[in-house]
């Protein structure tokens, strides 16, 4: 779960010869042993490796300090020092919602849902977690219960929504996938509920009101 923007560093037990800490002695390799291009710097007792581009998602990498690195007294490392790590998986995304963004005429008793592109860690979504939020006018929070199965989270309002009202639903970055990776940003969508029902009216009668001479 190392960030793909990670700057690698190695700290030594004593000051090293700066001239010996270079891209030749501090290397990073990725999948298939392919070298990762980057910039090496040294300060104090710490060497850093800054990759030229972001690392790949869900990939294994190995950092190595070779015996070409030496102390100020010219004493080289006794052996190469290597360590490995794995980057985070891609951030999950919301791929569909019910109702859809900008929907109108939404039933006031609708159960809202958000579908992700992969199974989620449901404990980060279900109540009492505050990662699936619905707000009404004036950012008034709608009370409800959040459920989750696989890649789908649902929000069931405790009471019916108000008629002809705009609501905002939000999945926050607190939602995580099974690898523990959070959404990259909050996902927000809005919708409007249906208008109040119009009562039926009588539009004509036989005989007409106030008619006279009716058979």
C-alpha positions as CSV (number, residue, x, y, z in Angstrom):
1,X,0.0,0.0,0.0
2,X,2.9,2.4,-0.7
3,X,1.8,5.6,-2.5
4,X,2.6,5.7,-6.2
5,X,4.1,9.2,-5.6
6,X,6.5,7.8,-2.9
7,X,10.0,9.3,-2.6
8,X,12.4,6.5,-1.5
9,X,15.0,7.1,1.1
10,X,17.8,5.2,2.8
11,X,19.4,6.3,6.1
12,X,22.9,5.3,7.0
13,X,24.6,4.7,10.3
14,X,27.1,7.4,9.6
15,X,27.9,10.2,7.1
16,X,28.6,8.9,3.6
17,X,30.7,10.3,0.8
18,X,28.2,12.3,-1.2
19,X,30.1,11.5,-4.4
20,X,29.5,7.8,-3.8
21,X,25.7,8.2,-3.6
22,X,24.6,8.4,-7.2
23,X,22.1,6.8,-9.6
24,X,24.6,4.1,-10.0
25,X,24.7,3.1,-6.3
26,X,21.1,3.9,-5.4
27,X,18.8,2.1,-7.8
28,X,15.2,1.1,-7.9
29,X,13.7,-1.7,-10.1
30,X,10.1,-2.5,-10.9
31,X,8.2,-5.5,-12.3
32,X,10.4,-7.7,-14.5
33,X,13.5,-6.1,-13.0
34,X,13.2,-3.0,-15.1
35,X,15.1,0.0,-13.8
36,X,13.0,3.0,-12.6
37,X,14.4,6.3,-13.8
38,X,14.8,8.9,-11.1
39,X,17.0,11.5,-9.3
40,X,19.3,10.6,-6.4
41,X,20.2,13.2,-3.8
42,X,22.2,13.0,-0.5
43,X,22.1,15.1,2.6
44,X,23.2,14.4,6.2
45,X,23.1,10.7,6.5
46,X,20.1,10.1,4.2
47,X,20.0,9.4,0.5
48,X,16.7,9.9,-1.5
49,X,15.5,8.6,-4.8
50,X,12.7,10.6,-6.5
51,X,11.2,8.7,-9.4
52,X,10.8,10.7,-12.6
53,X,7.2,9.5,-13.0
54,X,4.6,8.0,-10.6
55,X,5.1,4.3,-9.9
56,X,2.6,1.8,-11.2
57,X,-0.4,0.8,-9.2
58,X,-0.3,-2.6,-7.5
59,X,3.3,-3.4,-8.5
60,X,6.3,-4.7,-6.6
61,X,9.5,-2.7,-6.5
62,X,13.0,-3.2,-5.0
63,X,15.3,-0.5,-3.8
64,X,19.1,-1.2,-3.7
65,X,22.1,0.5,-2.2
66,X,25.2,-1.1,-3.7
67,X,28.7,-1.5,-2.2
68,X,29.7,1.4,-4.4
69,X,28.4,3.6,-1.6
70,X,31.1,4.5,0.9
71,X,31.6,6.4,4.1
72,X,33.6,9.6,4.4
73,X,36.6,7.4,5.3
74,X,36.2,5.5,2.1
75,X,34.8,2.4,3.7
76,X,32.2,0.7,1.4
77,X,29.1,-1.1,2.5
78,X,29.9,-4.7,3.4
79,X,27.2,-5.9,0.9
80,X,24.4,-4.6,-1.2
81,X,21.4,-3.5,0.8
82,X,18.0,-4.2,-0.8
83,X,14.4,-3.8,0.3
84,X,11.1,-4.4,-1.4
85,X,7.6,-2.9,-1.3
86,X,4.3,-3.0,-3.1
87,X,2.3,0.1,-4.2
88,X,-1.4,0.6,-3.6
89,X,-4.0,-0.7,-5.9
90,X,-5.9,1.8,-8.1
91,X,-8.4,4.0,-6.2
92,X,-11.9,2.7,-6.4
93,X,-14.5,4.7,-8.3
94,X,-18.3,5.1,-8.4
95,X,-19.6,3.9,-11.8
96,X,-23.3,4.2,-11.2
97,X,-25.9,5.6,-8.8
98,X,-29.6,5.3,-8.2
99,X,-31.1,7.8,-8.8
100,X,-28.7,9.1,-11.4
101,X,-27.1,12.5,-11.2
102,X,-29.5,15.3,-12.1
103,X,-32.5,12.9,-12.0
104,X,-36.0,14.4,-11.5
105,X,-39.3,12.9,-10.4
106,X,-37.6,10.6,-8.0
107,X,-40.0,8.7,-5.7
108,X,-39.9,9.9,-2.1
109,X,-39.6,6.3,-0.9
110,X,-36.6,5.3,-3.1
111,X,-33.6,3.4,-1.7
112,X,-30.5,5.2,-2.9
113,X,-27.5,3.2,-4.1
114,X,-23.9,3.6,-5.4
115,X,-22.1,1.0,-7.4
116,X,-18.3,0.8,-7.4
117,X,-16.0,-0.6,-10.0
118,X,-14.8,-3.3,-7.5
119,X,-15.9,-4.9,-4.2
120,X,-15.6,-2.5,-1.3
121,X,-14.6,-2.9,2.4
122,X,-18.1,-2.7,3.6
123,X,-17.1,-1.8,7.2
124,X,-16.0,1.6,5.8
125,X,-19.5,2.2,4.3
126,X,-22.2,0.7,6.5
127,X,-23.7,2.5,9.5
128,X,-22.6,4.0,11.7
129,X,-19.8,5.0,9.3
130,X,-20.4,8.5,7.8
131,X,-19.1,7.8,4.3
132,X,-22.5,7.6,2.5
133,X,-24.3,10.9,3.2
134,X,-27.6,12.4,1.9
135,X,-28.4,16.0,2.5
136,X,-31.6,18.0,1.9
137,X,-32.2,21.8,1.7
138,X,-29.8,23.9,3.8
139,X,-27.4,20.9,4.0
140,X,-29.8,19.2,6.5
141,X,-28.6,15.6,6.9
142,X,-31.2,12.9,6.0
143,X,-31.2,10.2,8.6
144,X,-31.0,6.7,7.3
145,X,-29.2,3.3,7.3
146,X,-26.4,2.4,5.0
147,X,-26.0,-1.2,3.8
148,X,-23.3,-2.8,1.6
149,X,-22.8,-6.0,-0.4
150,X,-19.8,-6.5,-2.6
151,X,-19.6,-3.5,-4.9
152,X,-22.9,-1.9,-4.0
153,X,-23.8,0.4,-1.1
154,X,-27.4,1.4,-0.3
155,X,-28.9,4.3,1.7
156,X,-32.4,3.7,3.1
157,X,-33.9,6.9,4.5
158,X,-35.6,6.5,7.9
159,X,-38.5,8.6,6.6
160,X,-39.8,9.4,3.2
161,X,-38.1,12.2,1.4
162,X,-39.9,15.5,0.9
163,X,-41.7,16.1,-2.3
164,X,-40.3,18.4,-5.1
165,X,-37.0,18.8,-3.2
166,X,-33.4,18.8,-4.3
167,X,-31.2,16.4,-2.4
168,X,-27.4,15.9,-2.5
169,X,-25.8,12.4,-2.0
170,X,-22.1,11.9,-1.3
171,X,-19.7,9.1,-1.0
172,X,-16.6,10.4,0.9
173,X,-13.0,9.3,0.6
174,X,-13.5,7.3,3.8
175,X,-14.8,4.5,1.6
176,X,-12.1,1.9,0.9
177,X,-11.8,-1.1,-1.3
178,X,-10.7,-4.5,0.0
179,X,-7.0,-3.5,-0.3
180,X,-7.6,-0.5,1.9
181,X,-7.4,2.1,-0.9
182,X,-9.7,5.1,-0.6
183,X,-11.6,6.9,-3.2
184,X,-9.4,9.5,-4.8
185,X,-12.0,12.3,-4.1
186,X,-15.5,12.6,-2.7
187,X,-18.2,11.5,-5.2
188,X,-21.3,13.8,-5.2
189,X,-24.5,13.7,-7.1
190,X,-27.9,15.5,-6.9
191,X,-31.5,14.7,-7.7
192,X,-35.0,16.1,-7.3
193,X,-38.0,14.3,-5.9
194,X,-41.3,14.2,-7.7
195,X,-43.9,17.0,-7.2
196,X,-46.8,16.5,-4.8
197,X,-49.7,14.6,-6.3
198,X,-52.4,16.8,-7.8
199,X,-55.9,15.9,-6.5
200,X,-58.4,15.0,-9.1
201,X,-61.1,17.5,-10.0
202,X,-64.6,17.3,-11.6
203,X,-64.5,19.1,-14.9
204,X,-68.1,18.6,-16.0
205,X,-71.5,17.3,-14.9
206,X,-74.7,16.1,-16.4
207,X,-76.9,18.0,-15.8
208,X,-74.8,21.2,-15.6
209,X,-74.8,23.1,-12.3
210,X,-77.9,25.2,-11.9
211,X,-79.6,23.6,-14.9
212,X,-83.4,23.9,-15.2
213,X,-86.0,21.8,-17.1
214,X,-84.0,18.7,-16.6
215,X,-86.0,15.6,-17.7
